[in-house]
C-alpha cells in the first residue's frame, strides 16, 4: 500500500466535511451543548486543522504535544473553510507521494516523557487522522440537530434529506 491508495478515502471524507461546514451558520458559532464542550467554532476549526496532521505524521516520527503546536484562530465559517482548503492541499500533497516504507514506519504521540502510543504511520493516518475527523464531524451533526438545523448526509442521505 502506498499513500496514493488512501486518496479516495481522504477525498470522500473531505467532501463530507465540506457539506457539514456548509450547514453551519456564523450566527451559531458560539453555541456549545455543555460547559465542557467546544463551541461550534472551536470544533469546526479543529476538524479543519486535522488534515495538517497528515504531513506531521508522514514527515516526522513523533509528536510531542507538550511542546505545543499552532492552532488556527478563525472568526467565521469562511475562515474555517479557507483553513480546511490549505490543510487539505498540504495533507493531500504529502499523502499522494507516501511510500510503503514511510507508511509502515512507526510514529509516536507523546506528552514529554509520557508515550500515549506508537504505531505504524498508516494506522495513525486511519485512526488518529481520518477517524478523528469523522468522530468530530459526528459531534458537529449533533450540534446542528440541537439547533434545529438540517443535518447533511455523509454516507448517503440523512434523515433531513430525501433519497
TIDONU-39033 format. One line per 10 residues: their letters; for each residue x, y, z of N, C-alpha, C, O. Coordinates in steps of 0.2 Angstrom, whole numbers, plus 5000, padded with zeros to 4 digits. Example, Ala and Ser with C-alpha at 12.3 -4.5 7.8 and 13.67 -1.06 7.14 Angstrom:
// residues 2
AS> 5066 4972 5039 5062 4978 5039 5066 4984 5039 5071 4983 5042 ~ 5064 4989 5035 5068 4995 5036 5064 5000 5039 5067 5006 5040;
END
This chain:
// residues 163
XXXXXXXXXX> 5004 4994 5000 5000 5000 5000 5004 5006 5000 5009 5007 5004 ~ 5003 5011 4996 5006 5017 4996 5001 5023 4998 4995 5021 4998 ~ 5003 5029 4999 4999 5034 5001 4993 5036 4996 4988 5038 4998 ~ 4995 5035 4990 4990 5037 4984 4984 5033 4985 4979 5035 4983 ~ 4985 5027 4987 4979 5022 4988 4974 5025 4993 4968 5022 4993 ~ 4976 5029 4998 4972 5032 5003 4968 5038 5001 4964 5040 5004 ~ 4970 5041 4995 4967 5047 4992 4960 5047 4991 4956 5051 4993 ~ 4957 5041 4988 4949 5041 4988 4946 5042 4994 4941 5045 4995 ~ 4948 5038 4999 4945 5039 5006 4946 5046 5009 4941 5048 5011 ~ 4952 5048 5008 4953 5055 5011 4948 5060 5007 4945 5064 5010;
XXXXXXXXXX> 4948 5060 5001 4944 5065 4997 4937 5064 4998 4933 5069 4999 ~ 4934 5058 4999 4927 5057 5001 4926 5060 5008 4921 5063 5009 ~ 4930 5059 5013 4929 5062 5020 4930 5070 5019 4926 5073 5023 ~ 4934 5073 5015 4935 5080 5014 4928 5083 5011 4926 5088 5014 ~ 4925 5079 5007 4919 5082 5004 4913 5081 5009 4909 5086 5009 ~ 4913 5076 5013 4908 5076 5018 4909 5081 5023 4904 5084 5025 ~ 4915 5083 5025 4917 5088 5029 4914 5095 5026 4912 5099 5030 ~ 4916 5096 5020 4913 5102 5017 4906 5103 5017 4903 5108 5018 ~ 4902 5097 5016 4895 5098 5017 4893 5100 5024 4888 5103 5025 ~ 4896 5097 5029 4894 5098 5036 4896 5106 5037 4892 5109 5040;
XXXXXXXXXX> 4902 5108 5035 4903 5115 5036 4898 5120 5033 4897 5125 5035 ~ 4896 5118 5027 4891 5122 5023 4885 5123 5027 4881 5128 5026 ~ 4883 5119 5032 4877 5119 5035 4877 5123 5042 4872 5125 5045 ~ 4884 5125 5044 4885 5129 5050 4884 5136 5049 4888 5139 5045 ~ 4879 5139 5052 4879 5147 5051 4883 5150 5056 4884 5148 5062 ~ 4886 5156 5053 4890 5160 5058 4887 5162 5064 4890 5163 5069 ~ 4880 5163 5064 4877 5166 5070 4877 5161 5075 4874 5162 5081 ~ 4878 5155 5074 4878 5149 5079 4885 5147 5081 4886 5142 5085 ~ 4890 5151 5079 4897 5148 5081 4899 5148 5088 4904 5145 5090 ~ 4895 5152 5092 4897 5152 5100 4893 5147 5103 4894 5146 5109;
XXXXXXXXXX> 4889 5143 5100 4885 5138 5103 4889 5132 5105 4894 5130 5102 ~ 4888 5130 5111 4891 5123 5114 4885 5120 5118 4882 5123 5122 ~ 4885 5113 5118 4879 5110 5121 4880 5109 5128 4876 5107 5132 ~ 4887 5110 5131 4888 5109 5138 4894 5113 5140 4898 5115 5135 ~ 4895 5115 5146 4900 5119 5148 4907 5116 5146 4912 5120 5146 ~ 4908 5110 5146 4914 5106 5145 4915 5105 5137 4921 5103 5135 ~ 4910 5107 5133 4911 5106 5126 4914 5111 5123 4915 5117 5125 ~ 4917 5110 5117 4919 5115 5112 4914 5119 5109 4908 5116 5109 ~ 4915 5125 5107 4910 5129 5103 4909 5126 5096 4914 5122 5094 ~ 4904 5128 5093 4904 5126 5085 4910 5128 5082 4913 5125 5078;
XXXXXXXXXX> 4912 5134 5084 4918 5137 5080 4925 5133 5082 4928 5132 5078 ~ 4926 5132 5088 4932 5128 5090 4932 5121 5087 4937 5119 5085 ~ 4926 5118 5087 4926 5111 5085 4927 5111 5077 4930 5107 5075 ~ 4923 5115 5074 4924 5116 5066 4932 5117 5065 4934 5115 5060 ~ 4935 5122 5068 4942 5124 5067 4946 5118 5068 4951 5117 5065 ~ 4945 5114 5073 4949 5108 5075 4948 5103 5069 4953 5100 5067 ~ 4942 5102 5067 4941 5097 5061 4945 5100 5055 4948 5096 5051 ~ 4944 5106 5054 4948 5109 5048 4955 5109 5048 4959 5108 5043 ~ 4958 5108 5054 4965 5108 5055 4968 5101 5055 4974 5100 5054 ~ 4963 5096 5056 4966 5089 5056 4969 5086 5050 4974 5083 5051;
XXXXXXXXXX> 4968 5089 5044 4972 5086 5038 4979 5088 5038 4983 5086 5035 ~ 4981 5094 5042 4988 5096 5044 4992 5090 5047 4998 5090 5047 ~ 4988 5086 5050 4991 5080 5054 4994 5075 5049 4998 5071 5051 ~ 4992 5075 5043 4995 5070 5038 5002 5072 5037 5006 5067 5038 ~ 5004 5078 5035 5011 5079 5035 5015 5078 5041 5021 5076 5041 ~ 5012 5080 5047 5015 5079 5053 5016 5072 5055 5021 5070 5058 ~ 5012 5067 5052 5013 5060 5053 5018 5057 5048 5022 5053 5050 ~ 5018 5059 5042 5022 5056 5037 5029 5059 5037 5034 5056 5034 ~ 5030 5065 5039 5037 5068 5039 5040 5068 5045 5046 5070 5046 ~ 5037 5066 5051 5040 5066 5057 5039 5059 5060 5035 5055 5058;
XXXXXXXXXX> 5043 5057 5065 5042 5050 5068 5039 5051 5075 5037 5046 5078 ~ 5038 5057 5077 5034 5058 5083 5031 5065 5084 5034 5070 5081 ~ 5026 5066 5088 5024 5072 5090 5024 5073 5098 5021 5068 5101 ~ 5027 5078 5100 5027 5079 5107 5022 5085 5109 5024 5091 5108 ~ 5016 5083 5111 5011 5089 5112 5013 5093 5118 5010 5099 5118 ~ 5017 5091 5122 5019 5095 5127 5023 5101 5125 5024 5107 5128 ~ 5026 5101 5119 5030 5106 5116 5025 5111 5113 5027 5117 5111 ~ 5018 5110 5112 5013 5114 5109 5013 5114 5102 5018 5112 5099 ~ 5008 5117 5099 5008 5117 5092 5003 5123 5090 4999 5124 5094 ~ 5004 5125 5084 5000 5131 5082 4992 5128 5080 4991 5123 5077;
XXXXXXXXXX> 4988 5132 5083 4981 5131 5082 4978 5137 5077 4980 5143 5078 ~ 4973 5136 5073 4970 5141 5069 4966 5145 5074 4963 5143 5079 ~ 4965 5151 5072 4961 5156 5075 4956 5159 5071 4956 5165 5070 ~ 4951 5155 5068 4946 5158 5063 4941 5162 5067 4940 5161 5073 ~ 4937 5166 5063 4932 5170 5066 4925 5168 5063 4920 5170 5066 ~ 4925 5166 5057 4919 5164 5053 4920 5157 5050 4925 5154 5050 ~ 4914 5155 5047 4915 5148 5043 4919 5149 5037 4922 5144 5035 ~ 4919 5155 5034 4923 5156 5028 4930 5155 5030 4934 5153 5026 ~ 4932 5158 5036 4939 5157 5038 4941 5150 5039 4946 5147 5037 ~ 4936 5146 5042 4937 5139 5043 4938 5135 5037 4942 5131 5036;
XXXXXXXXXX> 4933 5137 5032 4934 5133 5025 4941 5135 5022 4944 5130 5019 ~ 4943 5141 5023 4949 5143 5020 4955 5139 5023 4960 5137 5020 ~ 4954 5138 5030 4960 5134 5033 4959 5127 5031 4964 5124 5030 ~ 4953 5124 5030 4952 5117 5028 4955 5117 5021 4959 5112 5020 ~ 4954 5121 5016 4957 5121 5010 4965 5120 5010 4968 5116 5006 ~ 4968 5125 5014 4975 5124 5015 4978 5118 5018 4982 5115 5015 ~ 4974 5116 5023 4976 5109 5026 4975 5103 5022 4979 5099 5022 ~ 4970 5103 5018 4969 5098 5013 4974 5098 5008 4977 5092 5006 ~ 4976 5103 5005 4981 5104 5000 4988 5101 5003 4991 5097 4999 ~ 4989 5103 5009 4996 5101 5012 4995 5093 5013 5000 5090 5012;
XXXXXXXXXX> 4990 5091 5016 4989 5084 5018 4989 5080 5011 4993 5074 5011 ~ 4986 5082 5006 4985 5078 5000 4992 5077 4997 4993 5072 4994 ~ 4996 5083 4997 5002 5083 4993 5007 5078 4996 5010 5074 4993 ~ 5007 5077 5003 5011 5073 5006 5009 5065 5006 5012 5061 5005 ~ 5002 5065 5006 4999 5058 5006 5000 5055 4999 5002 5049 4999 ~ 4999 5059 4994 5000 5056 4987 5007 5053 4985 5008 5049 4981 ~ 5012 5055 4989 5019 5053 4987 5022 5048 4993 5027 5046 4992 ~ 5017 5047 4998 5020 5042 5003 5021 5035 5001 5018 5032 4997 ~ 5027 5033 5003 5029 5026 5001 5027 5021 5005 5025 5022 5011 ~ 5027 5015 5003 5025 5009 5008 5030 5009 5014 5028 5008 5020;
XXXXXXXXXX> 5036 5011 5013 5041 5011 5019 5039 5016 5024 5039 5015 5030 ~ 5037 5022 5021 5035 5028 5026 5029 5025 5030 5029 5026 5036 ~ 5024 5023 5026 5018 5021 5029 5019 5015 5035 5015 5015 5040 ~ 5023 5011 5034 5024 5006 5039 5029 5007 5044 5030 5004 5049 ~ 5032 5013 5044 5037 5015 5049 5033 5018 5055 5027 5020 5054 ~ 5036 5017 5061 5032 5019 5067 5032 5027 5068 5036 5030 5066 ~ 5027 5029 5072 5025 5036 5074 5023 5035 5081 5019 5031 5083 ~ 5025 5040 5085 5024 5040 5092 5021 5047 5094 5023 5052 5091 ~ 5015 5047 5098 5012 5053 5101 5014 5052 5108 5013 5047 5112 ~ 5017 5058 5111 5019 5059 5117 5018 5065 5120 5016 5070 5117;
XXXXXXXXXX> 5018 5066 5127 5017 5072 5131 5023 5072 5135 5023 5069 5141 ~ 5029 5075 5133 5035 5074 5137 5037 5067 5137 5038 5064 5132 ~ 5038 5065 5143 5041 5058 5144 5035 5052 5144 5036 5046 5144 ~ 5029 5055 5144 5023 5050 5143 5022 5048 5136 5020 5053 5132 ~ 5022 5042 5134 5021 5040 5127 5013 5037 5127 5012 5033 5131 ~ 5009 5041 5123 5002 5039 5123 5002 5033 5118 4998 5028 5120 ~ 5005 5032 5113 5005 5027 5108 5011 5027 5103 5013 5033 5102 ~ 5013 5021 5100 5017 5021 5095 5014 5016 5090 5012 5010 5092 ~ 5013 5017 5084 5010 5013 5079 5013 5015 5072 5015 5020 5071 ~ 5012 5010 5067 5014 5012 5060 5010 5018 5058 5004 5019 5060;
XXXXXXXXXX> 5013 5022 5054 5010 5028 5051 5004 5027 5048 4999 5031 5048 ~ 5003 5022 5044 4997 5020 5041 4991 5019 5046 4985 5022 5044 ~ 4992 5016 5051 4987 5016 5056 4986 5022 5060 4980 5024 5061 ~ 4991 5027 5060 4990 5033 5063 4985 5037 5058 4981 5041 5061 ~ 4987 5037 5052 4983 5041 5047 4975 5038 5047 4971 5043 5047 ~ 4974 5032 5048 4967 5030 5048 4964 5031 5055 4958 5034 5055 ~ 4967 5030 5060 4964 5031 5067 4964 5038 5069 4959 5041 5071 ~ 4970 5040 5070 4971 5047 5073 4970 5053 5068 4969 5058 5071 ~ 4970 5052 5062 4968 5057 5057 4961 5056 5054 4956 5060 5056 ~ 4960 5051 5050 4954 5050 5046 4948 5049 5051 4943 5053 5051;
XXXXXXXXXX> 4949 5044 5056 4943 5043 5060 4942 5049 5065 4936 5050 5068 ~ 4947 5052 5067 4947 5058 5071 4942 5063 5068 4938 5067 5071 ~ 4943 5065 5061 4939 5069 5058 4932 5067 5058 4927 5071 5059 ~ 4931 5060 5057 4924 5058 5056 4921 5058 5063 4915 5060 5064 ~ 4924 5057 5069 4922 5057 5075 4919 5064 5077 4914 5065 5079 ~ 4923 5069 5076 4921 5076 5077 4916 5079 5072 4912 5083 5074 ~ 4916 5076 5066 4911 5078 5062 4904 5076 5064 4899 5079 5063 ~ 4904 5070 5067 4898 5067 5071 4896 5072 5076 4890 5073 5077 ~ 4900 5075 5080 4898 5079 5085 4895 5086 5082 4890 5088 5085 ~ 4898 5088 5076 4895 5094 5073 4888 5092 5071 4884 5097 5071;
XXXXXXXXXX> 4887 5086 5069 4880 5084 5067 4875 5085 5073 4869 5087 5072 ~ 4877 5083 5079 4873 5084 5085 4872 5091 5086 4866 5093 5088 ~ 4877 5095 5085 4876 5102 5087 4871 5105 5082 4867 5109 5084 ~ 4871 5103 5075 4866 5105 5071 4859 5103 5073 4855 5107 5073 ~ 4859 5097 5075 4852 5094 5077 4850 5098 5083 4844 5100 5083 ~ 4854 5099 5087 4852 5103 5094 4849 5110 5092 4846 5113 5096 ~ 4851 5113 5086 4850 5120 5084 4844 5120 5079 4843 5125 5076 ~ 4841 5114 5078 4836 5114 5073 4838 5115 5066 4834 5117 5061 ~ 4845 5114 5064 4847 5115 5058 4848 5108 5054 4850 5103 5057 ~ 4845 5107 5048 4845 5101 5044 4853 5098 5044 4857 5102 5042;
XXXXXXXXXX> 4853 5092 5045 4860 5088 5045 4861 5086 5038 4857 5082 5036 ~ 4866 5087 5035 4868 5085 5028 4870 5077 5029 4873 5075 5034 ~ 4869 5073 5024 4871 5066 5024 4878 5066 5023 4881 5070 5019 ~ 4881 5061 5026 4888 5060 5025 4890 5054 5021 4894 5054 5017 ~ 4886 5048 5022 4887 5042 5018 4880 5040 5015 4877 5034 5017 ~ 4877 5044 5012 4870 5044 5009 4866 5049 5012 4868 5053 5017 ~ 4860 5049 5011 4855 5055 5014 4855 5054 5021 4855 5048 5024 ~ 4854 5060 5024 4852 5060 5032 4845 5060 5032 4841 5059 5027 ~ 4842 5059 5039 4835 5060 5040 4832 5066 5037 4826 5066 5037 ~ 4836 5071 5036 4834 5078 5034 4833 5078 5027 4831 5083 5024;
XXX> 4836 5073 5023 4836 5073 5016 4832 5068 5013 4830 5063 5017 ~ 4830 5068 5007 4826 5063 5004 4831 5059 5000 4836 5061 4997 ~ 4829 5053 4999 4833 5048 4994 4833 5050 4987 4836 5047 4983;
END
